[in-house]
Amino acid sequence: MTVSKPIPQQDTERTPTPTVGQSTVVALSTYLMANGISRAKLTERFGNTLLLTDDQEARIPLEHYVQLWDAAIRWTGDAALGLKLGVQHDVSEMGIVAHVVLNCENLRSGLEQYVRLFSVVNDAISLSLDDDRHGKAQYASLNFMHRHPELYCIPDVERTLVLAFYRTRAWLGKELRLKSVSVQHQAPSYLTRYRQVFGCPVYFNQSDCKIVFEQQYFDLRPKRSSPYLKTAALQYANSLLDIFSRQPLSERVKTLIYRDIEQHEPDIVSIAARLNMSQQTLYRKLKHEGVFFQKLVESVRFTKARQLLAQSGLSASEIALMLGFSELSAFSRAFKRWSGMSPKAFRDGIPAS
């Protein structure tokens, strides 16, 4: 269910080890123990790292969490477990970010907080909310961009998307219809479960994961919320964000490059403006971290290329065009320079020479 082939890495910069919040792990561990997987078996397989704890500040390496999902699918024999757990969401297992979101005054503010705080949940994924504040566009989308394709975990992606949808629907107390859902992985054998869960078209082999919905929902208010609980939860969530999300400037720049790269050539002037600094200041601060803008662009292209080759059914030519290469040969040369192997060899799982 996961992508686990060895990934050659560039030497441009070191990326912090991605982690997930403890509440995310608790939901899966609790389900397993409620369905016949003993605490002793979990301890034997994973040690004490993944066992229940009330410590909201605990962090688990994403790699260990992916291994837990792999084991959960084997133990339960349910390949669609991610969809199942998203539907069967339990309020008692909500983390601090969910408490902030579900006590906001309307859907727009709730989603804005969700995007801002999501690294507390999973710092390997960048969220963005694409919408038109002037109301000219009919639809908006919540986009999930995974920065570590080697740790892309299908059941966790499924649970995350379903959970966002079902919790929002329960929070509003109204029927919420989606226009579409997109995921990066290929269509699974349980395709009918997707249709039952989301009730809308689902597109596979896409470049990103996203939920598309009507913008008119932004003004909907929850059936109940508590400003006091929101204030208390937000204060704590902000403290966690400050602890866990002190990303180097280069990581913030890479996130913005990642958002731009399929639409146009990443532009340092535009990215500097979004970071509220001049181009010269951005150059200087990146140099202080020992990296250069163009190297970050190449790093993101390499990450995205690996992701698309591993997860999507797109041809190498289609991926080359998507990443801004004028022709396949240029993409192949760049990928060989980055990884030591051709795009075809990588896709076929052939080790680098």
Secondary structure, DSSP 8 states (H G I E B T S, - for coil): -B--S-----SS------EEEHHHHHHHHHHHHHTT--HHHHHHHHTTTTS----TT-EEEHHHHHHHHHHHHHHH--TTHHHHHHHT--GGG--HHHHHHTTSSSHHHHHHHHHHHHHHHBTTEEEEEE--TTS--SEEEEEEEES-GGG-BHHHHHHHHHHHHHHHHHHHTS---EEEEE-SS---TTHHHHHHHH-S-EE-S-SSEEEEEEGGGGG---SS--HHHHHHHHHHHHHHHHHH----HHHHHHHHHHHHTTTS---HHHHHHHTTS-HHHHHHHHHHTT--HHHHHHHHHHHHHHHHHHH----HHHHHHHTT-SSHHHHHHHHHHHHSS-HHHHHTT----
